[in-house]
């Protein structure tokens, strides 16, 4: 029990550190991009951030819903991405935590910050001062739209993830396999190693 708690604590701390770093990177990049574009491009960036959150939320749910047997059959036939898919499913809790809690939550926070910047750009475009009625109206509309797209998109993504978990995880695993092959950097550990560690 104590050993399990220590593992959980180490994982939680590592996730917290990764979240801090990624959140800082996302914020700096999005703010830099938004400051250099007019509001319409800023709006597109906000939508892209929301889409990223929806996609990663779907990946997390799919990992939790998928099962190993289909990927074992693929691995036996040496299908590229099958081994990576097995690792994802075996570590579904950590994969889902990273996708849903880290990337998903960061996307939500950054999209809110980015929306505020777009609102200011819009208000300045129309020649109004901060705190004006126009800013309040635009801010409410922007926040409501982003929230609706995020919640609606995640609801749709969850349904798709539950019913097509194998296809989604295999697609993600294929992409990871391609990146690993091109960069020669292992993003996921070997299935055999993961199996030995779990024993």
N, C-alpha and C positions, 0 to 999 in steps of 0.2 A: 504493500500500500504506500509506504514511504517512498520507495523507488519510483512508483508510478507518479506520485505527487511531484517528485524532483524532476522527472522527465517533463511533466506538464508545465512546471514552473519555468524550466529552461526554454521550452518551446514558446511559452507566453512572453517571456522576456525578449527572445529573438524576434518574435512577431512584432512586438512593440517597437523595437529598434528599427526593423525594416519599415514599419509603417511611418515612423518619424522621418526617416530618410526619404522614402518615396513621396510622402506628403509635401515635404519641403521642395523636392524636385518638381513635382506636379504644379505646385503653387507658383514657383519662380518661372517655370516655362510658360504656363498659361497666362500669367500676368504680363510677362514680357511680350508674348504674342499678341495679347489683346491691346496692349498700349500702342502697338505699332499699326493696328488696323482700324478701319472704320467699323461702326456698330454692326453692320450686316455680316461682316466676316467674324466679328466677335460672337455673334449669335450662332454661326455655323460651328465655331469652336466649342461653345457651350453644348450644342447638340451632340458633337462628337464625344465630349466628356461623358454625357449622359449615356450615350450608346455603349461606351467602354464599360461603364458600371453595369448596364443591363447584360452585356455579353458575359462578363466575368461572373455575375450572379448566376446566370444560366449554366456556366461551366461548373460552378460549385455544386449546384443542385444535381446536375447530370452525374458528377463523380459519386455523389452519395447514392444515387439511384441505380447506377450501373453495376453489373456483376462480372466476375472474372472469366467464367467459362468460354464465352465467345472469343475473347482475346487470346486464351490459351490455344484455341484451335488455329487462330491466325499466326501465333508465334511458332507453332509447330510447322507451319508452311513458310516460315521466315518472311512474313508480310511486314514491310517497314512500318514502324510505329506501334506494332503489337506489344512489344516489350515495354515501351513507354506507357501504353494504355494500362498494362497490368500494374505498373508501379503507381499510377494515378489512382486506380481503383483500390489497391491495397492500402494506400495512404489517403483515402477519401476524406477523412476528418481534417487532416492538415491541408490538403489541397483545397477543400471547401472553405476552410478558415482563411486561407490566403486569398482566394478569389472573392468570397463574400464579404469577409470582415476587413481585409486590408485594401484590396483594389476597389471593391464596391463602396465601402465607407469613404475612402479617399475621394473617389469620383463624386460622391454626393456632396462632400464638403467643398471640393474645388469648384464644382458646378455652381454652387451657391455664391462663392466668391466671384467667379467669372461673371455670373448673372448681374451682380452688383456693379461691376465695371462696365458692362454693356449698358445698363440703365443710365449710368452717369454719362456715357458717350452719347446715348440717345437724347438725354436732356440737354446736353451741350449743343447737339446738332440743331435742336429746335430753339436754341437761344434762351433757355430758361435757367434760373438759378437753382442751386441745391435746396431741397426742402419745399419746392413748389408743389402745387397740386398735381401737375403733370408728372413729376418724378414719383409721387406717391402712387398714382394710378399705374404708371408703367412698371414700377417696382412690384406692385401687387399682381399685375397680369403676368409679369415675367416669372415671379416666384411660383405662382399657381400653375403656369404652363410647364415649367421645369419639373415641378413635383408630380403633376399628372403624367407627364411623359415617363418619368422615372418609375413611378408605381405601376402604371399601365404596362410599360415595357417589361418590367420584372415579372409581373403577373403572367404575361404572355410567354416570357422566357421560361418560367417555371413549368408551365403546362407542356411546352415543347421539350424541355429538359427531361421531364419524367417519362414522357412517351417515346422519346428518341435518344435516350441516354447513351446507348452504345454507339450510335452514329456520331453524336457530338463529341464524346470522349475520344473516339478513334480519330476524328478530324483534328482535334487538339493535339493528340499524340503524334499524328503524322507531321504536323507543323513543328513540334518539338524535335522530332527525329531529324527533320530537314535542317533545323538550326544547329543541332548537335553535330550533324555530318559536315555542314559547311564551316562551322567555327571551331570544330574539334573540342568544344567545351561541353562537358556532361552537365546538363541541367537537372537530370534525374539520376538517382543511383541505380545500380544493376538490380534486376528483380531477385536474383539469387541472394545478393547481399541483403536486400530488404527482408527476404524470407528468413535468413539466418539471424538477423537482428531481432526479428519478432519472436523467435523461439526462446 
